[in-house]
Structures are given as C-alpha cells and as structure tokens.
Amino acid sequence: MMLAQDIWQRMVKCGGAALIIDYGHDGTGNTDTLRAFHRHKQVHLLSRPGRVDVTADVNFGALKQAIQSAAHLYSSKPSPSPQNENEVEQEQPTEQRPKRIDIEAFGPVTQGHFLARMGAMERVTHLIQKDDTTDQQAEDLFNALERLVLPEQMGERYKVMAICKKRSDDIFSAPPGF
C-alpha cells in the first residue's frame, strides 16, 4: 500500500505522527464500502451518472497492516551487499541511507470513543455552563456533540487511527484518545 510507505517515509524525513479520521471499518464483516449520495441520501451508484457523490470507506484493518509491514520492511532492510566478491561495498552517504525508525499504528477506535477519551463531553459541559452561553448556543453545542459521538450518528461510523514512532526509551505508548 503506497499510502503506508508514504506515511512512513514522511515520518522518517520530518518526524511527527499521523492522525487519520474517516468513515470506515476494521476489515472484518461484509458491508458496502462503495456508496453514492444525492442530496444527503444514499442512492444507487449508477442512478445519476455524474450527479452523485461517490464515496468509499477506509479499510483501517488493511491500512494498519500495511503501516506495520512498511515499518518492518524499511526498518529491517539490510544494507545492499556486493554483487560479487571482487566488488567493494560502498557505503551510502548518511543523508541517502534510510534512517531506522520504528512506528506503530494505534486503533482504529470509534470517533465516539476517541472524542470521549479526549474530553469532548467535559469541554462541551464547561462551555454550556459558562455564564455568557445562551440557551440556543447550549442547545447547539449539545446537538453537535451528540452528532459527533452517538453510535447512530457519526460516533460509530467514523474511525480514528494514530501512527506514532517509538519513544526514545524504546517503548511504544498509546497516544491520548487510544
């Protein structure tokens, strides 16, 4: 999976981490992953050619496996050896040689789980309880939170995955929200 290789290479070059949030599945089950929508309603894929929004779910299970494979492939790749015994192995300049970096994928977890672990409920409660929050603002905040975390809304359909490198003490630790 080229995306996994791109993520790994970007982390080697720039450091950091990746947080992927999208609707998808963990690779188990048998669900429609290619769908079409027209005016916010699901329609047959070929019902209105050129006039429907076509979308596909992310297979987070396959993405996680590809990330782990890319990390293993690049991290454990031996230096090229000479083609024959008369050749002298030339070492690549340091800036051209891939750095060893161990990365791990965490998740996927549901968006509802992730937002709850990140304190979304507490944050909305705090905002609602502020003296200058109007009743309409409080209702809007509550409705928005419900839309994001409830299983029948976006809370189960959307998944979250984090990709992080190993800490300097050689330990993988789950990032916040996982």
N, C-alpha and C positions, 0 to 999 in steps of 0.2 A: 504494500500500500504506500504510494508515493507521499501521501499526506503525512504518514507516520515518519518517514525518512526526513521530510522537510521540517517537521517539528523538532526532531532530534538534532538535525544539523543547525537549526536556528538556536537551539539551547546551547549547543557546543560553542557557537560563534558569539552569541550575545548574552548567554546566561538566562536567568529568569525562570519563569514557569508558564504553563498554559492552562487556561480555564475554558472549557468547551461547554456551552449550554445550547441545547437544541432539542426539538422533539425527536424521540427515537425509542429504541428498545435495546435490551441487553443481548440480543441474538437468539434468545430462546422463544419458543412459541411460533405461531403461524398467523401473522397479522398482515394487513395491507400496508405496504411501505411506500407505494406509489399511489398518490391520490390527486384529484383535481378539485378545484373550488371555483365557484362563480357566485359573486355577491355573498360571500361568507357562508355558503352552503356547499357541502360536498356533492359533486356531480360525477357522472361517468366521464372517464378520461377523454373519450373521443366525442363527447356530446356537443361541444362547440369549439372545434379546432381553431386555435389562435386567440380564443377569447376566454380561456380558463387559465387559472394559475395552477401549474403542475408542481407538486412538491413530493419529496421523498424523505422518509425517516432515516436518521443516522443509526447505523448498527454499531452501538457503542461496544458491544462484545467483540466484534471484529476489529474495531479501532484500538481497543485496549490490547488485544493480542498482537496487532501489528506494531504498536508502540513498544511493547516488551520485546518483540522479535527484532525490531530495528535497534533498540538499545543493546541487546545481546550481540547482534551481528556486528555493529560498529565498535562496541566496547571490547569484544574479544577477538577482533580481526588481527591476526599475526602480521608482522611486517613481511613484505614480499621477500622471498628468498631468491638467490641467484638461479638462473635457468640452467647453468651447468657449473661444474666445479672450478672452471677457469675464470669465471666472472667474479669480480669483487663486488660484494654488495655495497651499494652506495646508499648512505643514509639520506632520507629526505630532509630538507630544511624543516626546522621545528614548525614554522608557520604553515607548512603544507601538510604535515602529518596530522591525522585526526587526533584530537585530544581524547583521552579516556574520560568518559562521563557516564555515570550510572543514573538512569532515570526510571521512574516508576509511575504507573498510571493508577489513580485512585478513583473509585466509583465504577460505573455510574451509580449515582444516587438520584432519587427523585428531586425535582425542583422544590417541592414542598418540604422535604426533609432538609435539603441544603439551606433553604431560607430560614427555616425554624432554627437550625443549628447556628446560623449566622446572626440570630437575634432579631429577625424581622418582626415577630409578634411584639417583642418588648419595645422596639423602635416605634411601631405604629401606636402602641398603647401610650408611650411617652408623648408622641405628637398630639394624640387625641386629648390627653389630659392637660395640655398647655392652656393657659387662661385665654390666649388670643385665638384659639382654634374655634371656628364657628361650627354649628351643628351640621351644616352642609359639608364643610371640609372633613369633619369627623366621619360622616357617612361615606364620603368619597374614599377616604383612607381605608376604612373598614372594608368597603366593597372591593377596592383594589387588592388588598391583602388576601381576601377570600379568593379572588380570581387567580392570584399567583400560587396559592398554597393548597387549596382544596383539591382532593383527588378527582372530583368530577369536573373541575375546571382545568387549570394548567398544571396543578401540583403533581400529578402522576405522569402525564403525557410527556412533559419536558424532563430531560435528564441532565445531570451535571457530572463532568469528569474533570479531574485535575491531573496535570502531568508535571512532576517536580523532579529535581535532581536530588541525589543523596546528600545529606548534610556532611559537613567536614568531619564529623566524628564517625562517619561510615554507617549511619543509621538512616533508614527511610522513616519519616514520620508523616502521618496523615496531616494534610493542611486543614485549617479551620473549615468547618462545614461538612467534613467527612468523618 
